[in-house]
Amino acid sequence: VFHITSAALLFIATIDSAWWVGDNFSTDVWRMCDTNTSICMAITDEFNEYQSIQAVQATMILSTIFCCVAFLVFILQLFRLKQGERFVLTSIIQLLSCLCVMIAASIYTDRHEELHQSHGYRMEVSKGQYGYSFVLAWIAFAFTLISGVMYLVLRKRK
């Protein structure tokens, strides 16, 4: 259940447009939406710090993939491991997921000021605050770290 919750948090944080929010806009690593008109525009290479956003996109996607792969490996190891062995491979993959989400959230934290001062936006987005998707990304970091350590300690029982 803990692992599935981590995966759900990663999916929501990666997909939902609420990493940076303001009174009349919300933006994430994919697009910026005007909440008054419900018009969204994709973040493209015309934006400042686009390379940073691409790094965040890539690491969030990798994190989500690693988390899902770790769950599948856990299911396979559940039937393949002998009694008393540890879920080391699952733990390693889950800790890789943890590392990727930490890198993504750290890059976004470090580069958000430069990113939101870009001339590519059609409105003022620098006066905003972190949204719930950004917070979910950090919570997903904690959950994947805890579950990775749990798998490292966990032994298969009868």
C-alpha positions as CSV (number, residue, x, y, z in Angstrom):
1,V,0.0,0.0,0.0
2,F,2.9,2.4,0.9
3,H,4.5,1.7,-2.5
4,I,1.3,2.2,-4.4
5,T,0.7,5.5,-2.6
6,S,4.2,6.6,-3.6
7,A,3.5,5.8,-7.2
8,A,0.2,7.7,-7.1
9,L,1.9,10.8,-5.6
10,L,4.6,10.7,-8.3
11,F,1.9,10.4,-11.1
12,I,0.0,13.4,-9.6
13,A,3.1,15.5,-9.1
14,T,4.3,14.8,-12.6
15,I,1.1,15.4,-14.4
16,D,-0.9,18.0,-12.6
17,S,-0.4,21.7,-13.3
18,A,0.2,23.1,-9.9
19,W,4.0,23.4,-9.2
20,W,3.8,27.2,-9.1
21,V,0.4,28.9,-8.6
22,G,-0.8,32.5,-8.4
23,D,-4.2,34.3,-8.3
24,N,-4.9,33.8,-11.9
25,F,-2.5,31.2,-13.2
26,S,-1.0,27.8,-12.5
27,T,2.1,26.3,-14.0
28,D,4.0,23.1,-13.9
29,V,6.9,21.6,-15.8
30,W,4.8,21.0,-18.9
31,R,2.5,24.1,-19.4
32,M,1.2,27.3,-18.0
33,C,-2.5,27.8,-17.6
34,D,-4.5,31.0,-17.2
35,T,-7.2,30.1,-14.7
36,N,-9.5,33.0,-15.8
37,T,-9.7,31.9,-19.4
38,S,-8.8,28.2,-19.0
39,I,-6.2,28.6,-21.7
40,C,-3.0,26.6,-21.4
41,M,0.2,27.0,-23.3
42,A,3.1,24.6,-23.5
43,I,6.5,25.5,-22.1
44,T,8.8,25.4,-25.1
45,D,12.4,26.3,-25.9
46,E,11.5,30.0,-26.1
47,F,11.4,30.1,-22.2
48,N,14.4,31.0,-20.1
49,E,15.9,28.1,-18.3
50,Y,14.1,25.6,-20.6
51,Q,17.0,23.1,-20.1
52,S,16.3,23.1,-16.3
53,I,12.6,22.4,-17.0
54,Q,13.6,19.5,-19.3
55,A,15.8,18.1,-16.6
56,V,12.9,18.3,-14.1
57,Q,10.6,16.7,-16.7
58,A,13.1,13.8,-17.4
59,T,13.8,13.1,-13.7
60,M,10.2,13.1,-12.7
61,I,9.3,10.7,-15.5
62,L,12.3,8.5,-14.6
63,S,11.2,8.6,-10.9
64,T,7.7,7.5,-11.8
65,I,9.0,4.7,-14.1
66,F,11.5,3.5,-11.5
67,C,8.7,3.4,-8.9
68,C,6.4,1.3,-11.1
69,V,9.3,-1.0,-12.1
70,A,10.2,-1.5,-8.5
71,F,6.6,-2.5,-7.7
72,L,6.7,-5.1,-10.5
73,V,10.1,-6.4,-9.4
74,F,8.7,-6.7,-5.8
75,I,5.8,-8.8,-7.1
76,L,8.2,-11.0,-9.1
77,Q,10.5,-11.3,-6.1
78,L,7.6,-12.2,-3.9
79,F,7.2,-15.5,-5.9
80,R,10.9,-16.1,-6.7
81,L,12.8,-15.4,-3.5
82,K,13.5,-18.1,-1.0
83,Q,12.3,-17.6,2.5
84,G,14.5,-15.3,4.6
85,E,16.0,-13.4,1.6
86,R,15.7,-9.7,1.3
87,F,14.2,-7.6,-1.5
88,V,17.5,-5.9,-2.4
89,L,16.8,-5.4,-6.1
90,T,13.4,-3.8,-5.3
91,S,15.1,-1.5,-2.7
92,I,17.7,-0.4,-5.2
93,I,15.2,0.5,-7.9
94,Q,13.0,2.3,-5.3
95,L,16.0,4.3,-4.0
96,L,16.8,5.3,-7.6
97,S,13.2,6.6,-7.9
98,C,13.8,8.5,-4.7
99,L,17.0,10.0,-6.0
100,C,15.3,11.1,-9.3
101,V,12.4,12.8,-7.6
102,M,14.9,14.6,-5.2
103,I,16.9,15.8,-8.2
104,A,13.8,17.1,-10.0
105,A,12.4,18.9,-7.0
106,S,15.8,20.3,-6.1
107,I,16.4,21.7,-9.6
108,Y,12.9,23.3,-9.6
109,T,13.6,24.8,-6.2
110,D,16.9,26.2,-7.3
111,R,15.9,27.5,-10.7
112,H,12.3,28.7,-10.2
113,E,13.1,32.4,-9.9
114,E,14.9,32.5,-13.3
115,L,12.3,30.3,-14.9
116,H,9.3,32.4,-13.8
117,Q,10.9,35.6,-15.1
118,S,10.9,34.3,-18.6
119,H,9.5,36.5,-21.4
120,G,7.8,33.4,-22.9
121,Y,5.0,33.7,-20.4
122,R,2.1,35.9,-21.5
123,M,1.4,37.1,-18.0
124,E,3.3,37.9,-14.8
125,V,4.0,34.6,-13.1
126,S,7.0,35.6,-10.8
127,K,4.6,36.6,-8.0
128,G,3.3,33.2,-7.1
129,Q,4.0,30.4,-4.6
130,Y,4.7,26.7,-4.7
131,G,1.7,24.7,-5.5
132,Y,0.5,21.3,-4.1
133,S,2.1,19.3,-6.9
134,F,5.5,20.6,-5.8
135,V,4.7,19.7,-2.2
136,L,3.5,16.2,-3.4
137,A,6.8,15.7,-5.2
138,W,8.7,16.3,-1.9
139,I,6.3,14.0,0.0
140,A,6.8,11.4,-2.8
141,F,10.5,11.7,-2.1
142,A,10.0,10.9,1.5
143,F,7.7,8.0,0.7
144,T,10.0,6.5,-1.8
145,L,13.0,6.9,0.5
146,I,11.1,5.2,3.4
147,S,9.8,2.4,1.2
148,G,13.3,1.8,-0.3
149,V,14.7,1.4,3.1
150,M,11.8,-0.8,4.2
151,Y,12.5,-3.1,1.2
152,L,16.1,-3.3,2.2
153,V,15.2,-4.4,5.7
154,L,12.2,-6.6,4.7
155,R,12.6,-10.3,4.6
156,K,10.4,-12.8,2.8
157,R,8.3,-14.8,5.3
158,K,6.0,-17.8,4.9
